[in-house]
């Protein structure tokens, strides 16, 4: 039970949500459930919203809080967890800095 983190490019033609197209740019896999466990046990408002059984989509506007909470978590995480969280932080920073992207946290 893991949460894969995927940076997606969003392409829209017109205003209809049916014409919305997603293309993956980069991802971090969570085969051992380290990200899911770390986020769900973090006690932070945004990271606690991550559902290991569902999906959570975050916009660039939400990255400030996400990054702050993930940095706090990485500072106290074990060696394995900290490395994965730092990789997630790289994707979050790219999302924050790149228009037309979203960060998708995909549960099993």
C-alpha positions in Angstrom: 0.0 0.0 0.0 1.9 3.0 -1.3 1.4 6.4 -2.7 3.1 7.2 -6.0 3.8 10.8 -6.7 3.6 12.0 -10.3 4.3 15.4 -11.7 1.8 16.0 -14.5 1.6 18.5 -17.3 -1.9 19.7 -17.9 -3.0 20.6 -21.4 -6.4 22.2 -22.1 -8.0 23.0 -25.3 -11.0 25.3 -24.6 -12.9 25.3 -21.4 -14.4 21.9 -21.3 -13.0 19.5 -18.7 -13.4 16.7 -21.2 -10.6 18.3 -23.3 -8.2 18.2 -20.4 -5.1 16.0 -21.1 -2.5 14.9 -18.6 1.1 13.9 -19.5 3.5 12.5 -16.8 6.7 14.4 -16.5 8.4 12.6 -13.6 7.5 10.3 -10.7 8.5 8.8 -7.4 7.3 5.3 -6.7 6.4 4.1 -3.2 6.6 0.3 -3.5 7.2 -0.2 0.2 4.6 2.3 1.5 7.2 4.6 3.1 5.7 7.8 1.6 2.2 6.7 2.5 3.1 5.9 6.1 5.2 9.0 6.6 2.6 11.4 5.2 -0.4 9.8 7.0 1.5 9.8 10.4 2.9 13.3 9.9 0.2 15.2 11.8 0.4 18.0 9.4 -2.8 19.4 7.7 -1.9 18.9 4.0 0.2 15.7 4.2 -2.4 14.1 6.4 -4.9 14.4 3.5 -2.9 11.9 1.4 -4.9 8.7 1.1 -3.1 5.4 0.4 -6.3 4.1 -1.3 -7.3 7.2 -3.2 -5.8 10.1 -5.3 -5.0 13.6 -4.3 -4.3 16.3 -6.9 -2.5 19.5 -5.9 -2.0 22.6 -7.9 1.1 24.9 -8.0 -0.7 27.3 -5.7 -0.8 24.6 -3.0 2.9 23.7 -3.2 4.1 26.3 -0.6 2.3 24.5 2.2 3.1 21.1 0.8 6.8 21.9 0.5 7.0 23.4 4.0 5.3 20.3 5.6 7.4 17.8 3.6 10.7 19.6 4.5 9.7 19.5 8.2 9.0 15.8 7.8 12.2 15.0 5.9 14.2 16.7 8.6 13.0 14.1 11.1 12.6 11.0 8.9 14.8 8.0 8.9 17.4 7.5 6.2 15.1 5.7 3.7 12.1 7.9 4.3 14.1 11.1 4.1 15.6 10.2 0.7 12.1 9.5 -0.8 10.7 12.6 0.7 13.5 14.7 -0.8 12.7 13.2 -4.2 9.1 14.1 -3.7 10.2 17.6 -2.7 12.1 18.0 -6.0 8.8 17.2 -7.9 6.9 19.7 -5.7 9.4 22.5 -6.4 9.1 21.8 -10.1 5.3 21.9 -9.8 5.5 25.2 -7.9 7.9 26.7 -10.5 6.2 25.4 -13.7 2.9 26.7 -14.9 0.4 24.2 -16.3 1.5 21.3 -13.9 -0.1 19.4 -11.0 1.2 17.1 -8.4 -0.7 13.8 -8.3 -0.5 11.6 -5.2 -1.9 8.3 -6.4 -2.9 5.6 -3.9 -3.2 1.9 -4.6 
